[in-house]
Amino acid sequence: MEHSPSSDNPIVILNPAANRGKMDQYRALLHRRLDAEPQAEYVETNRQGEAQELAMNAAKEGRAVIIVGGDGTVTEVVNGILGAGRRVLVGLVGGGSAIG
């Protein structure tokens, strides 16, 4: 059963292209965690600019944003939050090529 996001439910944005596409370990960890405690919306980006749009919409709803990716993903998410004109909590799981 899918539930609609609320301001209490953060969004987890994973960029599958981060770390030269080597994101399987992050994806598996997130799926295990979110299957056990489905308290967040999980989204994988499919195109450039999508993380910015997702973050802007989440920020407008007052939702926290958790970034799983590299510097490009962080930049998009920050720009999206700034575009929303709202302050929200941000979490970062560094998964860019500098990590792996």
Secondary structure per residue as TSV (DSSP state, phi and psi in degrees):
chain	resnum	aa	ss	phi	psi
A	1	M	-	360.0	125.3
A	2	E	-	-91.9	136.1
A	3	H	-	-114.6	153.0
A	4	S	-	-77.9	143.7
A	5	P	-	-66.9	145.6
A	6	S	-	-121.9	175.0
A	7	S	T	-65.5	-15.1
A	8	D	T	-84.3	-17.0
A	9	N	S	-99.9	114.3
A	10	P	-	-71.8	165.0
A	11	I	E	-108.8	134.9
A	12	V	E	-106.4	117.5
A	13	I	E	-109.3	114.1
A	14	L	E	-108.5	130.7
A	15	N	-	-97.3	107.1
A	16	P	T	-68.6	-13.3
A	17	A	T	-88.4	-10.0
A	18	A	G	-63.0	157.8
A	19	N	G	52.5	42.2
A	20	R	G	55.8	33.1
A	21	G	G	84.0	4.8
A	22	K	-	-91.8	67.4
A	23	M	-	-113.5	10.1
A	24	D	H	-59.1	-39.8
A	25	Q	H	-64.7	-42.2
A	26	Y	H	-65.9	-44.5
A	27	R	H	-60.2	-46.7
A	28	A	H	-62.9	-43.3
A	29	L	H	-61.8	-44.7
A	30	L	H	-64.4	-43.3
A	31	H	H	-61.8	-42.4
A	32	R	H	-61.5	-44.6
A	33	R	H	-67.5	-45.7
A	34	L	H	-75.1	-26.3
A	35	D	H	-68.7	-36.3
A	36	A	H	-74.7	-38.3
A	37	E	S	-138.8	84.3
A	38	P	-	-75.4	70.3
A	39	Q	-	-105.4	5.8
A	40	A	S	-138.7	155.5
A	41	E	E	-89.9	130.5
A	42	Y	E	-109.1	127.6
A	43	V	E	-136.2	134.7
A	44	E	E	-103.5	134.0
A	45	T	-	-75.8	151.3
A	46	N	-	-118.9	-12.1
A	47	R	S	-154.8	160.8
A	48	Q	T	-63.1	137.7
A	49	G	T	91.5	-14.0
A	50	E	H	-68.3	-39.7
A	51	A	H	-61.1	-36.9
A	52	Q	H	-64.2	-45.1
A	53	E	H	-63.1	-45.7
A	54	L	H	-61.6	-43.4
A	55	A	H	-66.5	-39.6
A	56	M	H	-62.5	-46.2
A	57	N	H	-63.0	-42.3
A	58	A	H	-63.9	-43.4
A	59	A	H	-63.6	-39.1
A	60	K	H	-61.0	-29.4
A	61	E	T	-88.1	-2.2
A	62	G	T	77.9	20.7
A	63	R	-	-92.2	144.8
A	64	A	-	-69.4	153.7
A	65	V	E	-124.9	128.4
A	66	I	E	-112.3	123.4
A	67	I	E	-100.6	131.4
A	68	V	E	-125.8	100.8
A	69	G	E	170.0	-159.3
A	70	G	-	-107.9	-161.2
A	71	D	H	-64.0	-32.0
A	72	G	H	-65.9	-40.6
A	73	T	H	-66.7	-43.0
A	74	V	H	-59.3	-45.1
A	75	T	H	-60.5	-46.0
A	76	E	H	-61.1	-46.2
A	77	V	H	-64.2	-45.3
A	78	V	H	-61.2	-43.1
A	79	N	H	-62.7	-37.7
A	80	G	H	-64.5	-43.7
A	81	I	H	-65.4	-44.0
A	82	L	H	-61.9	-37.7
A	83	G	H	-65.5	-26.6
A	84	A	H	-77.4	-21.0
A	85	G	T	69.7	24.7
A	86	R	-	-126.5	154.2
A	87	R	-	-98.3	126.2
A	88	V	-	-137.3	159.9
A	89	L	-	-70.2	142.7
A	90	V	E	-129.4	133.3
A	91	G	E	-117.6	150.8
A	92	L	E	-133.7	125.8
A	93	V	E	-112.0	103.9
A	94	G	E	-66.6	118.7
A	95	G	-	-133.5	19.6
A	96	G	S	-77.6	-179.0
A	97	S	T	-67.7	-20.1
A	98	A	T	-70.6	-20.7
A	99	I	T	-81.9	-47.8
A	100	G	-	-107.8	360.0
